Amino acid sequence: MYVCSCFGITEQQVKKHADAGACTPRQIASACKAGTDCGGCVRRIQALLGRGDCPRRELLDQRQEPVTASRTPPAAVSAAGIRDVRLSGAA
């Protein structure tokens, strides 16, 4: 059955691109142009893609707690020999 009549793209072709890693209608469009003309097939493409395995979703599931950087106290910076050098005439 045709999904995109503008470019003659079938359900099978969309599924093939999805199996190859396309997870979004935009990625399907990049692969075969479906959804780039009238846009009438975009919802059908979304339905075909469903909630399948998408690498981005897998990465989101593997999230870890953010790491915060430690701040160097101002005294340690000045003790390291870093000094404030200003150009003449600068405010």
Contact map, one row per residue, 1 for C-alpha under 8 A:
1110000001100000000000000000000000000000000000000000000000000000000000000000000000000000000
1111100111100000000000000000000000000000000000000000000000000000000000000000000000000000000
1111100111100000000000000000000001000000100110000000000000000000000000000000000000000000000
0111111111000000000000000000000001100001100000000000000000000000000000000000000000000000000
0111111110000000000000000000000000000000000000000000000000000000000000000000000000000000000
0001111110000000000000000000000001001100000000000000000000000000000000000000000000000000000
0001111110000000000000000000000011000000000000000000000000000000000000000000000000000000000
0111111111000000000000000000000000000000000000000000000000000000000000000000000000000000000
0111111111101100000000000000000101000000000000000000000000000000000000000000000000000000000
1111000111111100000000000000000000000000000000000000000000000000000000000000000000000000000
1110000011111110000000000000000000000000000000010000000000000000000000000000000000000000000
0000000001111111000000000000000000000000000000000000000000000000000000000000000000000000000
0000000011111111100000000000000000000000000000000000000000000000000000000000000000000000000
0000000011111111110000000001000000000000000010010000000000000000000000000000000000000000000
0000000000111111111000000000000000000000000000011000000000000000000000000000000000000000000
0000000000011111111100000000000000000000000000000000000000000000000000000000000000000000000
0000000000001111111111000001001000000000000000000000000000000000000000000000000000000000000
0000000000000111111111100001000000000000000000001000000000000000000000000000000000000000000
0000000000000011111111000000000000000000000000000000000000000000000000000000000000000000000
0000000000000001111111000000000000000000000000000000000000000000000000000000000000000000000
0000000000000000111111100000000000000000000000000000010000000000000000000000000000000000000
0000000000000000111111111011000000000000000000000000010000000000000000000000000000000000000
0000000000000000010011111011000000000000000000001001110000000000000000000000000000000000000
0000000000000000000001111111000000000000000001001000000000000000000000000000000000000000000
0000000000000000000001111111100000100000010011000000000000000000000000000000000000000000000
0000000000000000000000011111110000000000000000000000000000000000000000000000000000000000000
0000000000000000000001111111111000000000000000000000000000000000000000000000000000000000000
0000000000000100110001111111111111000000000000000000000000000000000000000000000000000000000
0000000000000000000000001111111111110000000000000000000000000000000000000000000000000000000
0000000000000000000000000111111110000000000000000000000000000000000000000000000000000000000
0000000000000000100000000011111110000000000000000000000000000000000000000000000000000000000
0000000010000000000000000001111111000000000000000000000000000000000000000000000000000000000
0000001000000000000000000001111111111000000000000000000000000000000000000000000000000000000
0011011010000000000000000001100111111000110000000000000000000000000000000000000000000000000
0001000000000000000000001000100011111111110000000000000000000000000000000000000000000000000
0000000000000000000000000000100011111110000000000000000000000000000000000000000000000000000
0000010000000000000000000000000011111110000000000000000000000000000000000000000000000000000
0000010000000000000000000000000000111111100000000000000000000000000000000000000000000000000
0000000000000000000000000000000000111111110000000000000000000000000000000000000000000000000
0001000000000000000000000000000000100111111000000000000000000000000000000000000000000000000
0011000000000000000000000000000001100111111110000000000000000000000000000000000000000000000
0000000000000000000000001000000001100011111111000000000000000000000000000000000000000000000
0000000000000000000000000000000000000001111111100000000000000000000000000000000000000000000
0010000000000000000000000000000000000000111111110000000000000000000000000000000000000000000
0010000000000100000000001000000000000000111111111000000000000000000000000000000000000000000
0000000000000000000000011000000000000000011111111100000000000000000000000000000000000000000
0000000000000000000000000000000000000000001111111100000000000000000000000000000000000000000
0000000000100110000000000000000000000000000111111100000000000000000000000000000000000000000
0000000000000010010000110000000000000000000011111111000000000000000000000000000000000000000
0000000000000000000000000000000000000000000001111111000000000000000000000000000000000000000
0000000000000000000000000000000000000000000000001111100000000000000000000000000000000000000
0000000000000000000000100000000000000000000000001111110000000000000000000000000000000000000
0000000000000000000000100000000000000000000000000011111011000000000000000000000000000000000
0000000000000000000011100000000000000000000000000001111111000000000000000000000000000000000
0000000000000000000000000000000000000000000000000000111111100000000000000000000000000000000
0000000000000000000000000000000000000000000000000000011111110000000000000000000000000000000
0000000000000000000000000000000000000000000000000000111111111000000000000000000000000000000
0000000000000000000000000000000000000000000000000000111111111100000000000000000000000000000
0000000000000000000000000000000000000000000000000000001111111110000000000000000000000000000
0000000000000000000000000000000000000000000000000000000111111110000000000000000000000000000
0000000000000000000000000000000000000000000000000000000011111110000000000000000000000000000
0000000000000000000000000000000000000000000000000000000001111111000000000000000000000000000
0000000000000000000000000000000000000000000000000000000000111111100000000000000000000000000
0000000000000000000000000000000000000000000000000000000000000111110000000000000000000000000
0000000000000000000000000000000000000000000000000000000000000011111000000000000000000000000
0000000000000000000000000000000000000000000000000000000000000001111100000000000000000000000
0000000000000000000000000000000000000000000000000000000000000000111110000000000000000000000
0000000000000000000000000000000000000000000000000000000000000000011111000000000000000000000
0000000000000000000000000000000000000000000000000000000000000000001111100000000000000000000
0000000000000000000000000000000000000000000000000000000000000000000111110000000000000000000
0000000000000000000000000000000000000000000000000000000000000000000011111000000000000000000
0000000000000000000000000000000000000000000000000000000000000000000001111101100000000000000
0000000000000000000000000000000000000000000000000000000000000000000000111111100000000000000
0000000000000000000000000000000000000000000000000000000000000000000000011111110000000000000
0000000000000000000000000000000000000000000000000000000000000000000000001111111000000000000
0000000000000000000000000000000000000000000000000000000000000000000000011111111100000000000
0000000000000000000000000000000000000000000000000000000000000000000000011111111111000000000
0000000000000000000000000000000000000000000000000000000000000000000000000111111111100000000
0000000000000000000000000000000000000000000000000000000000000000000000000011111111000000000
0000000000000000000000000000000000000000000000000000000000000000000000000001111111000000000
0000000000000000000000000000000000000000000000000000000000000000000000000000111111100000000
0000000000000000000000000000000000000000000000000000000000000000000000000000111111110000000
0000000000000000000000000000000000000000000000000000000000000000000000000000010011111000000
0000000000000000000000000000000000000000000000000000000000000000000000000000000001111100000
0000000000000000000000000000000000000000000000000000000000000000000000000000000000111110000
0000000000000000000000000000000000000000000000000000000000000000000000000000000000011111010
0000000000000000000000000000000000000000000000000000000000000000000000000000000000001111110
0000000000000000000000000000000000000000000000000000000000000000000000000000000000000111110
0000000000000000000000000000000000000000000000000000000000000000000000000000000000000011111
0000000000000000000000000000000000000000000000000000000000000000000000000000000000000111111
0000000000000000000000000000000000000000000000000000000000000000000000000000000000000000111
